[in-house]
Each structure stands twice: as C-alpha cells, then as structure tokens.
Amino acid sequence: MKKILTLFIVFTIYSCQQLDKELIVLDNSDSDEITFIIELNTKENSKEEVKDFTQYLSDFIVEREPSTVYGYYMSEDGKKVTLIERYNNSEDGIQHGIDFINGPNFDKFFEMFEIESFITIGNATDEFKEFASENGFIIEYRESIGGYVRR
C-alpha cells in the first residue's frame, strides 16, 4: 500500500506540472477532479500477457481521452495491477465509464482482471455514484487528500 500511495502522490504531482500555467493549491471542496485507484487481480494470466494488455490499455485510453491522467503499477510477480486514473470532473469519469462499457476492451479487461477494490478520491457527484451503482461497480468513496489545479 505504501508503494501505491507513493506512486499516487508522484503521479499526481507529475501530472499537474505544466510550464505555461500557474499551479495553485485548492481546498478539497473547491476541486471537481476525481481520481480512481483500482486494485486488480490478474486471474492467473501470465505476467507477460498482463503487461502487454495493461500497456495497450494505457496507450488506448491516453490516446482517446487526452484530458485523462492514467497510469498503472504491476506487482513483481505479475499477480496484481493497480490502475490510477484522474479525471477533471465526475462527468468525464462517467463518459470514460460509458466509453469503457461500450468499447472494444471491456470483455478482454474482465478476461484478464478481477476488480478487488475500486476507490474514488474526490468530490464524486450523485450522478457519478448512480452511474457506477447502475453498472455494477462497487466503489469506496473518499474525500480528496489535497492537490494542485492548473489555472
């Protein structure tokens, strides 16, 4: 868990850095950003298959959703993967969910992985919570732990 938290902090700081925009610290309640931390079990798939698919999925999402910050961590034995996804707001998170459910990677994702935990950090809207619930995602919601926003 310590590695995941460190990865999350580094990932968040790195993703917020842009030279042409000022970074300011916001109170948690002033930010609409939401972050997903999804712990996955690889269902006995080979480490190489998991690595290849996870990298493909990462490239696929980043290419199609340029405002999304997306990354992953794979355990040394290849049995666990942690996905970290950050969205500007709940609406972007919902759109990602719609695109994922209706997209070409949904079935393959669940052939490769089983969701062990799904945590959303930030100010998820009621609409987001309803969307997640209606689509069978069991999510633990937490308030933001602080962060930077580009202005």
Secondary structure, DSSP 8 states (H G I E B T S, - for coil): -HHHHHHHHHHHHHHH--TTS-EEE--GGG---EEEEEEEE-TT--HHHHHHHHHHHHHHHHHH-TT-EEEEEE-TTSSEEEEEEEESSHHHHHHHHHHHHHSTTHHHHHHH-EEEEEEEEE---HHHHHHHHHTT---EEE-----EEE-
